Amino acid sequence: MLTILQAAPQQGGSASFILMMVAIFAVMWFFMIRPQRKQQKELEKFRNELKKGDKVVTAGGIYGTVDEIKEKYVLLKVDGDTRLRVDKNSLVRDYSDAQQQ
């Protein structure tokens, strides 16, 4: 009776499992990781190409015009004589392009 209840080991199960895992990883890379890397490269390019007079938005939502650029930070002119020193990595986009759309 024990021999009837015991299941025979499946053949080829591990190969199909490995193939499925590779396919899942490929789909995740194509739809999630690849677009995120592309977006990060575009953001890095934007930050490296900043120049005086560019209109930018920080991650905190502060709109300003670039007044001075240093290696780690940027001085933004926000209103009149008000200038803010913000980390270069907090700049997320150029809002002069967004106004045209």
C-alpha positions in Angstrom: 0.0 0.0 0.0 2.9 2.4 0.6 4.1 2.0 -3.0 0.7 3.2 -4.3 0.8 6.4 -2.2 4.4 7.3 -3.1 4.7 9.6 -6.1 7.3 9.0 -8.7 9.9 11.8 -8.9 9.3 14.2 -11.8 11.8 14.3 -14.5 12.9 17.7 -16.0 11.2 19.8 -13.3 14.3 21.7 -12.3 15.1 22.7 -15.9 11.7 24.2 -16.5 11.9 26.0 -13.1 15.3 27.5 -14.0 14.0 28.6 -17.4 11.0 30.2 -15.8 13.1 32.1 -13.3 15.4 33.4 -16.1 12.3 34.5 -18.0 10.9 36.4 -15.0 14.2 38.1 -14.4 14.4 39.2 -18.1 10.9 40.6 -17.9 11.6 42.5 -14.7 14.8 43.9 -16.2 13.1 45.0 -19.4 10.1 46.7 -17.7 11.6 48.0 -14.5 15.3 48.2 -14.2 16.1 49.4 -17.7 13.7 52.4 -17.8 14.9 53.5 -14.3 18.5 53.4 -15.4 17.7 55.5 -18.5 15.9 58.0 -16.3 18.8 58.3 -13.9 21.2 58.9 -16.8 19.0 61.7 -18.2 18.8 63.3 -14.7 22.6 63.1 -14.3 23.1 64.6 -17.7 20.6 67.5 -16.8 22.5 68.2 -13.6 25.9 68.2 -15.3 24.7 70.6 -18.1 23.3 73.2 -15.8 24.3 76.8 -16.6 23.5 80.2 -15.1 20.0 81.4 -15.9 18.4 77.9 -16.1 15.0 77.7 -14.5 14.8 74.6 -12.3 12.7 72.8 -9.7 14.0 71.1 -6.6 12.8 67.8 -5.2 11.0 69.8 -2.5 9.1 71.9 -5.1 11.1 75.1 -4.9 11.1 77.0 -8.3 14.2 79.1 -9.0 16.7 80.4 -11.4 20.3 79.1 -11.3 22.6 82.0 -10.1 25.8 80.2 -9.3 27.0 76.6 -9.8 29.6 74.8 -7.7 30.6 71.2 -7.7 28.3 70.0 -4.9 25.7 72.8 -4.7 23.8 75.4 -6.7 22.7 78.9 -5.6 19.1 79.5 -6.7 17.6 82.9 -7.1 14.0 82.4 -5.9 12.5 85.9 -5.5 14.2 89.3 -5.8 17.4 89.2 -3.8 16.6 85.9 -2.1 19.0 83.1 -2.9 19.0 79.6 -1.6 21.9 77.1 -1.6 20.6 73.7 -2.5 22.4 70.4 -3.2 22.9 69.7 -6.8 21.3 66.3 -6.4 18.0 67.9 -5.3 17.4 69.4 -8.7 14.9 67.3 -10.6 13.9 69.2 -13.8 14.0 72.3 -15.9 10.6 74.0 -15.6 11.1 76.3 -18.6 10.4 73.3 -20.9 7.3 72.3 -18.8 5.7 75.8 -19.4 5.9 75.4 -23.1 3.9 72.2 -23.2 
